[in-house]
């Protein structure tokens, strides 16, 4: 999707200033998450739709963490995968920015890999740069990967970036990663209907300016009936934001020198993300929140004092939202009234 920052040189304006195919600006809002390999909600302690789990009496600042071993490929330790990803370089991209992003978001990449485990066929990864998830998908799955980025919201066409890394077998790889330049909320995807078995749509939706439904409808069009959507996005209701508001601090992203797509324009609660996916024709298989690094809640208030008012909400307090859903369509016509306004009554639909 629109990439406020992506790494490496591309035939578009100032590409080396950007990070991620649609991500966060270094030094401002770098977050991560925690992991979970995909296991049906009914078989693990992950909150299924419309369910709440009780909050322990003691709430700490360590966040909601999960067993990272669930998402690790068989025979690979966490540190070994981290070292592999540290070898990634993108032509003309600063290695310090890659390392900073990896150190913060490594567990988020693992959780995504865990959710994709067991899937096969053709996959579309939206917002692929800086390619940490892409490399994991190439190395540890059988998916045939197609990628998109958007370093300029007006650009289109096929481009490429030279990516080097040392693969899981220890062999050096140098590959031109081809991608379609695509603004996913304003452009029709340049793919046929039912072209993909899997779509990976991570850390993109929070950057959209106007219409996440348009993007999800296009995803539903190019994703086969019964195909799988994997998505993640920052959780606006994370514990740190609760603490910020309690202290009178602002939770919104600052204005960005990289333009309107360079900031988080709309973050979601878990309830909102689930409703949005269902509105767009997807059936949730799993959804949850999780942390992947220590947060700053204690810098604002003593979070242990918040426990009484947060009882029952612990599963909703993680830094990120994750979801795995099947494309069963069709999507609803119009837009959900819970998320849109100033549209005609015919277009606004109550959930």
Secondary structure, DSSP 8 states (H G I E B T S, - for coil): -B-SS--S--SSTTGGG--TTT---TTT------------GGGTT---TT------S---TT-----GGGGS-TT--HHHHHHHHHT-EETT--HHHHHHHHHHHHHHHHHHHHHHTT--SEEEEES-TT-HHHHHHHHH---EEEEEEBSSTT--EEEEEEEEEE-TTS-EEEEEEEEEE--TTTS--SS-TT-EEEEEEES-GGG-SS-HHHHHHHHHHHEEEEEEEEEEEEBTT-HHHHHHHHTT---S----TT-GGGS----B-HHHHHHHHHHTTEEEEEEEEE-SS--SGGGTS-GGGGGGGGTT-GGG-SSEEEEEEEE-----SSEETTT--SS-TTTEE--
